[in-house]
Amino acid sequence: IGHTAISTGAYAKDHGIVNNEWFSLGVKIKADDDDNSESAVILKKDGISTYALKEKVGKSAKNIMVDNLSDQIVLANGPKSKYNLLSISLKSRAAVSLAGHMGSSAGAFGSKAIWFDEKAAFFTSSKAYYDKLPDWLVKFNNDQKFDQIKSFKWNLYFDKAAEQYKFPQVNNYKYSTIGHSIIGKSIGIDKNTKDPYALYLSTPMANKALINLAQVALENTIKENNNKTLLWLSLSSLDKIGHLYGPQAIEYLDMIYQMDHQLKEFMDFIYSKFNKNDVLFVLTADHGMQPIYEVTKDQGMPMAKRLHEKEIIQQINSLISKKYSIDKLVSKFKAPFLYFDIKKFEKLDDQTQEKIYKDVKKHLLSIHGIGRVWSEKELHNKIFQAGDVGWYFKNQTFPGRSGQIIYEVRPYSFMDNLPTGTTHLSPQNYDRQVPLIFYQPGRFDKKAIFENVSMLSVPVSLSYILGVPRPSMATLNPLPGLSLK
């Protein structure tokens, strides 16, 4: 949702990306899935990826229902575009949502998305963006030999006794996903596991590999076509390590120090290629990270609660079965949505449907850790003040993709199946508040603006700076304090 908002300037009610994945008639759909395997098939080193053809799924922006900033640049400049458009990430959905729709269809000057393929262990793309992988990307993969990595080691950026680590972080390994620290240890990659590269992608080494790729991409793109460049670079490892250890751990803190150093090196590289006054850097994030619930509870916060999705779904289905003789009405869950078996539900008369809604809501509201609850219809018809949490929930639903029940969690609580670790997708400030920095010497004064702004203003501001039309569904004004001359 966050990546799509950053690029489109729109809420999910317009762009349609309500989650990383959602359910339609009980079928899971990933945000960047494209079932047209001919035009969007995932590429491999020597051509078309066989597993993608077998699974009949490719990757593209097909599920995004609006255009984004990259699309507008292509539309504004046509086949003689004076832009290079690149989107690079460890995650396909991040790369795709920032690159947009106009890849291969717009020819050589269309936007290009590149991501790390965890199954094949190399950076790849799909036919929606490239007819074949460019030679420089093939060479980068061959040089890096990700598929031959047998082990890795994460060393702290500073000495462990350094002042930088004298931060009141909590030793939360008891509640972390792994149960112990991985820093300073040799970690092997087991190709027989489901996600052999999961831990590697959660380390500063993965971020470094991504930045190295960005440098290679820029060098080769500039060599081929010395035009203006818009680069989206999504550094996903902080998110991944946050899920495992939470934000109150030395792993999370060190990742930020390492990213800071890596970004400086990247900026120095950029400045070696371009005049400083010609380069705009924008730094932000798609979401924050919730503290681990048990850690917060141990610190004395009584409202912290880990809610177990399977247990709650069983309770609701048992209640509905006893009262209405309908088995397994709640079929799927994806925070903050509960999905009904829609075929069963639509056979019921309106009165019975309303009774079920009320019973499900009543049960959810009785659970410690859950705040407000709405049916999809109720949320759609409800009037909220702009900025109210309910207003955000309403703006983040999309017909046919959202669930039939939408719920709000209370602070320091979350519903999932995770027995350990943490996640995000909450409406609280620790999740919603993210950094936002615009930096360009000679254009912007060095100052901090302490004013609540919306991420949806970012692509609008960039469209003004770049001199192209704003994305078509973006409605907000440019950010306050920016010099747009």
Salt bridges, closest charged atoms under 4 A:
ASP14 OD2 - LYS13 NZ 2.99
GLU21 OE2 - LYS28 NZ 3.60
GLU21 OE2 - LYS334 NZ 3.54
ASP32 OD1 - LYS59 NZ 3.06
ASP33 OD1 - LYS59 NZ 2.96
ASP34 OD1 - LYS62 NZ 4.00
ASP35 OD1 - LYS62 NZ 2.78
ASP46 OD1 - LYS44 NZ 3.72
GLU55 OE2 - LYS119 NZ 2.74
ASP143 OD2 - LYS139 NZ 2.79
GLU163 OE1 - LYS166 NZ 3.86
GLU219 OE2 - LYS273 NZ 3.23
ASP239 OD2 - LYS91 NZ 2.72
ASP239 OD1 - HIS243 NE2 3.22
ASP239 OD1 - HIS287 NE2 3.32
ASP239 OD1 - HIS424 NE2 3.28
GLU265 OE1 - LYS208 NZ 3.01
GLU265 OE2 - HIS261 NE2 3.24
ASP268 OD2 - LYS264 NZ 2.83
ASP286 OD2 - HIS3 ND1 3.54
ASP286 OD2 - HIS287 NE2 3.48
GLU294 OE2 - ARG306 NE 2.68
ASP341 OD2 - LYS344 NZ 3.94
ASP359 OD2 - LYS323 NZ 3.01
GLU378 OE1 - LYS361 NZ 2.84
ASP388 OD1 - ARG372 NH1 3.28
GLU408 OE1 - ARG372 NE 2.89
